[in-house]
Every structure is written in C-alpha cells, then in structure tokens.
C-alpha cells in the first residue's frame, strides 16, 4: 500500500469524523462531501474509474445537493 493510499484514506476518515463533530449542519454536509470526493479519488487510485465517477457524481454531488436543499427547508428550533 503506497503512502498516497494511506494519506487519502486517512483524510477520508478525518472528513467523516468532522462531519459528525461539526454542530452546523451545512459544515457537516460539506465535510461529508469532501470525504466522498476523497473516496472517489481512492477508487480511481485503485484503478476503478467507473466506480470513482459514480461516487463523485452521486455520493458527493447529488447527495450533498439533496442534503443542502433539506437544510434550507428547515427552520432553527428557536423560531418554532
């Protein structure tokens, strides 16, 4: 396993941990999308470009867009 694989997978774990740790929902979605993009890079490094494209398109872009739209439709608890 090369150093690039270890670095990429470490950053994926850090991004996922940040997504759980952040209190702001939008920051969590951005961290999760970043982790997903890094995961698609790892798939590309493992010579699976079709899986990498699917992960980048659906896992990072589409899922993040749906989460952001859902966050925009909600109100903070203080406004209720």
Residue, then its C-alpha position, 0 to 999 in steps of 0.5 A: x500500500x503506497x503512502x498516497x493510499x494511506x494519506x487519502x484514506x486517512x483524510x477520508x476518515x478525518x472528513x467523516x469524523x468532522x462531519x459528525x463533530x461539526x454542530x452546523x449542519x451545512x459544515x457537516x454536509x460539506x465535510x461529508x462531501x469532501x470525504x466522498x470526493x476523497x473516496x472517489x479519488x481512492x477508487x480511481x487510485x485503485x484503478x476503478x474509474x467507473x466506480x470513482x465517477x459514480x461516487x463523485x457524481x452521486x455520493x458527493x454531488x447529488x447527495x450533498x445537493x439533496x442534503x443542502x436543499x433539506x437544510x434550507x427547508x428547515x427552520x432553527x428550533x428557536x423560531x418554532 
